[in-house]
Amino acid sequence: MSESSPSTAAAGLRIEPARPEDASVLATMIRELAAFERLEDACGMDVDTARNHLTGCDRRAEAVIAWLEGEPAGFAVYYRTYSTFAARPGIHLEDLFVRETHRRKGIGKGLLYYVGSIARYSGSGRFEWTTLHWNHDARALYSKIGAREMSDWLLLRMEGDSLDEFCRGDRATGGDGCRCGGKGAGHACRT
């Protein structure tokens, strides 16, 4: 799957998984996305974090990069989910970004196709993502390709001080955050 869909791709477009040596390019584009979304102050991405979390052996999500004639044009970051109602795995697209000079060339659609194909061929029941209300161009693209906005659902978030305060003393588990006694399949408690 190193190429985008022929019907959506600009000539010379190549989409492929990010490699550790792409960490600098990926970190730069993530910071460009933060600037586009007016969230520069919230962006903590750097080269080491991109290498460790998005391209290395201890990755927490997957990243793909769109290269147009050898130049980095955009990226997508996604991770695997699970739907208890669908009783199937899914894919959540965390970020999709195309550099301003490369927009309207089918790159965003190519990135969606690439990650959507991963969802489809891995047996996922859902391919989901969020977008900002004010990003009308993105919303128009998503509607055009058949995605529907789920207005019944609200995104909820806890981070930083509010998450720390909520978990301080962790009354529900006795203090260390572990509910499985170290025996659960996904045990990752850190004390």
N, C-alpha and C positions, 0 to 999 in steps of 0.2 A: 504494500500500500504506500509506496513512496511517491506516488503521483496523486494529484487531485482528480476529481471527476472531470473527464474530458469536456463535458458540456458546460462546466463552470469555470474552468481554469484559464488564466491568462497564459499566453505563450511564454514558455520558460519558467513556469511555476513548478516548484518541487516542494512537497510537504513531507517531513520525516521526523521521527522522534529526536528530541534534543539529546545530545551527548554531553559528557562532562566538559569537553573542550568548548561547548557552546554556552557555558554558564555566564560568561561576561556579556554576550549578546542578549541572552535571555533576561538577565538582571537589568540591563539597560532598557529593554523594551517594557519590562514590568514597571520600571520607574516612569517611562513615557506614558503608560496606561494610567498610572496614578495621577500624573499631571493632567491628562485629558479628563479624568473624572474629578479633578480638583481635590485630590486626596493625597497630595505629596507628603504632608505631615504625618499621615497614617502609614506610609509605606516604609517598611523596614528591610526590604529586599536588598541584598548585596550579592556579590559574586560567590562567596563561600556558601551562603544560604541556598542560592540557586543550585550550586553544585551538589550540596548535601541533600536537599529536600526534593529537587526536581530532576536531577540527572544521575545521582550517585546510587550506591548500593543501599543506602538507608532512605530512599526516596519516600515521600509522603503523598505524592501526586505524580502524575505523568505530564510531560510537556512535549509539544510538537512545535516545530518552527516551519514557517512558510518562507522559502527562499525564492526570490524572483530574479532570474538571471544572475544567480550567485550572491545576491545581496539579501540580508534578512529583512523581510517585508512584514511579518506578523507572527503571532504565536497563539497557541491555545494551551490551557492547563486544565486538566480534568482528573477526577478520581472516581473510584468505584463506590457504589452505594448498594443498598438492599431495600426492596419494598416488601413489607410484610403482607400487604393486601394483594399485590400482584404475585407474591411468592416467587420473586425472581430478582436477580441482581440488576443494577442499573448503572448509568454513568451520569455524573454531575459535571457539567462544564463550568469550571470556576471562573475562568477568564478567557476572553477572546479579544485580540487586539490586532488591528492593521495600522501600520504607520500611515500618517496623513498623505504622504506622497504616493502611496500605493493603493489608496482607497478607490472604489468603483472599478476595480479590475477583476472582480470575482474571487479575490483572495479570502475574504471573510466567508463567503459561501463555500469555498474550497476547504477551509479549516473546519467548518460545520460538517461538511460531507465526510471528511476524514474521521473526525471523532464520532460522528453518527454511525459511520460504518463499523467502527470498533464496537460500539454499543450493539448494533444489529447482529454482527457476526459472532459476538461473544455470548449471545443469548439473553441480552438485557431486555427487560420489559419496559424500561423507560430511559429516555435521554432528556435531561432537564437542565435548565440554567435560569439565571435571573438577569435582568437588565434594569438600568436606571429609567425612571419614568420620563426624564427629559431627553433621552437618547432616541429621538424619533427616527433617525436613519436606521439604527439597529432594529428598532421595533418593526419598521416597514419591511426590512429584509426577513425577519423572523416570521412575520405574517405571510409574506410571499412564499416562503418555502413550506408552509403548512403548520408551523408551530402555533399553539394557541396560548394566550395569556390566561393564567390561572388566578383570576381576581378573588376567588374565595379564600385563598391562602395568604397569610402574612408571614414575612420573614421576621424571625425573632433572633436577637443576638445578645450575648453577654460577653464582655471582654474587659481586659485591663482591671481597673480597680473594682468594678462591679462584680466580675467573676471572682476575684480574690476575696472580696467581702462575703460573697455568697458561700464560698467553700471554706472560709476560715473556720476551723474547728470541726468541720464536716460532721455535723450532728447526726446525719443519717447513717454513717458507716463507722462511727467510733473514732474518727480522727485522721486516718492516713489516706482516705480516698479509695481504698480497696474494698470492693464488695464481694470479691471472689476468693479471698484468702490466698491469693497467688496461684490458684488452680484453674482459672478461666482461660479459654482458648486465646483471648486477646489480651491477656494480662500484661499491663504496661505501667504498673504503679511505680511512682517515683516518690520517695519520702524525703 
